[in-house]
Amino acid sequence: MLACPILGGLDHEYSLEKVGHEARPGRPAISKELRELIREISAANPRWGSPRILGELRTLGIPVAKDRVDDAAVDAA
């Protein structure tokens, strides 16, 4: 094994926690109700893509990212 010249230990012992970094969470999950709403819209309008569904959700005042709409709409297909 190689020695870590900065920490003075073995490289397998190196971790971000020892240096003081915190793990960053991923993007927040959407609620089950919102996922079901996206699936309903997608099923009722099969020719609509995620930009159109996203626009409809924003018209209703529901803030959601395009990637989340993509994920839920793909599941419905």
N, C-alpha and C positions, 0 to 999 in steps of 0.2 A: 504494500500500500504506500501511497505517496503522502509525505508530510505536508501539511498546509503551512506555508511560510508566514502567513499573516497571523493566524491564530496559534500557531505552534503545536497543533495537534494533528491527528490523522484526518484526511479529507472526508472520510465517511462520517465523522462527528460534526462536520460543519452543517449548520442549519440556519435559516433566517431567524428563528426564535432566539438563538444565541447572540445574534447581532442586534436584536431589538426590533425587528420588523414584525408587524402584525399581519396575519392572513387577511386578505381582502375577499369579501363575499362576492358572489356573482350577481348578475342582474336579478332584481326581485321577481318573485313568481307572481303571476296574475291569479285572481280569485277563480274559484271553480265556476261561479256564476258568469263571470266575464268570458271564460273559455267556452262555456255552453252557448252564450249569446253569439260569439263569433262563429261557432259551428252551425248554429241555426241560420244565421245570415248567409253563411257560405253555402249551406245546403239549399236554402230557398232561392239563392241567386248564383247558380253554378258558373256563370260566365263572368262574375265579378272577381277581380283579383284583390290582393291585399291592399293596394292603394285605395281602391274604391271602398272597401270595407272599413279601412282606417278613416277615410273621410266621413263616412256615415257615423262611426263611433265618436269622432270629434264633434260632429254636428250635434250629437246627443250630449256632449259635454264630458265624454269619457276619455281621459288621457291614457293612451297606451302607445307603446312603441311598435313600429312596423314589423320588427322581428318577432314580436310576440303574436301579432296577427298572423304572420307567415306560419309560425309553429302551430297555432290552433287550426288554421284553415287547411294546412296540409294533412292534419289528422282527420279532418272531415272528408277529404277526398277519397 
